[in-house]
């Protein structure tokens, strides 16, 4: 909603993700533990789709108590 890409809310091609995992594994010397998702997705072709609708956006994330209250309201 604020223009930032939410990569965790997406549909990804399996072959592209496997290639990205292989690339990142090599870049990190065989260790993926702690690697950021943005590093995994770097270089992938991304097509962004707009969303509009009632209720929470598909990427809504509960980071605060207020966020949880809002999500509970939407769920009712």
C-alpha positions as CSV (number, residue, x, y, z in Angstrom):
1,X,0.0,0.0,0.0
2,X,2.9,2.4,0.6
3,X,4.8,1.5,-2.5
4,X,7.2,-1.0,-0.9
5,X,7.5,-4.4,-2.5
6,X,6.3,-7.2,-0.2
7,X,8.3,-10.2,-1.5
8,X,6.9,-12.7,0.9
9,X,3.5,-12.3,-0.6
10,X,4.1,-13.7,-4.0
11,X,4.0,-16.5,-6.5
12,X,7.4,-17.6,-7.7
13,X,8.5,-20.0,-10.4
14,X,10.1,-23.1,-8.9
15,X,12.9,-23.3,-11.4
16,X,13.8,-19.6,-10.8
17,X,13.8,-20.1,-7.0
18,X,16.0,-23.2,-7.3
19,X,18.5,-21.3,-9.4
20,X,18.4,-18.5,-6.9
21,X,19.0,-20.9,-4.0
22,X,22.0,-22.4,-5.9
23,X,23.4,-19.0,-6.6
24,X,23.0,-17.8,-3.1
25,X,24.5,-21.0,-1.7
26,X,27.6,-20.4,-3.8
27,X,27.8,-16.7,-2.9
28,X,27.6,-17.5,0.9
29,X,30.1,-20.3,0.8
30,X,27.6,-23.1,1.1
31,X,25.7,-21.6,4.1
32,X,22.2,-20.3,3.7
33,X,21.4,-19.9,7.4
34,X,20.5,-16.3,8.2
35,X,20.4,-15.2,4.5
36,X,17.9,-12.5,3.8
37,X,15.0,-13.2,1.5
38,X,15.9,-10.1,-0.5
39,X,19.3,-11.7,-1.3
40,X,17.5,-14.9,-2.5
41,X,15.2,-12.9,-4.7
42,X,17.8,-10.5,-6.0
43,X,18.1,-10.8,-9.8
44,X,14.7,-12.5,-10.3
45,X,12.3,-10.9,-12.7
46,X,9.3,-9.6,-10.7
47,X,6.0,-8.5,-12.1
48,X,4.0,-6.5,-9.6
49,X,0.3,-6.6,-9.5
50,X,-1.9,-4.0,-7.8
51,X,-4.4,-4.9,-5.1
52,X,-7.5,-3.2,-4.1
53,X,-10.4,-4.4,-2.0
54,X,-12.1,-4.4,1.4
55,X,-10.4,-5.6,4.5
56,X,-6.7,-6.3,5.0
57,X,-4.3,-6.4,2.1
58,X,-2.8,-9.8,1.4
59,X,0.6,-8.6,2.7
60,X,-0.8,-7.3,6.1
61,X,1.8,-8.0,8.8
62,X,1.1,-7.9,12.5
63,X,4.1,-6.3,14.1
64,X,2.4,-4.4,16.9
65,X,-0.6,-5.0,19.3
66,X,-2.5,-2.4,17.2
67,X,-1.8,-4.5,14.1
68,X,-3.2,-7.6,15.8
69,X,-6.3,-5.7,16.9
70,X,-6.9,-4.5,13.3
71,X,-6.5,-8.0,12.0
72,X,-9.0,-9.3,14.6
73,X,-11.5,-6.6,13.5
74,X,-11.1,-7.7,9.8
75,X,-11.5,-11.4,10.7
76,X,-14.9,-10.8,12.3
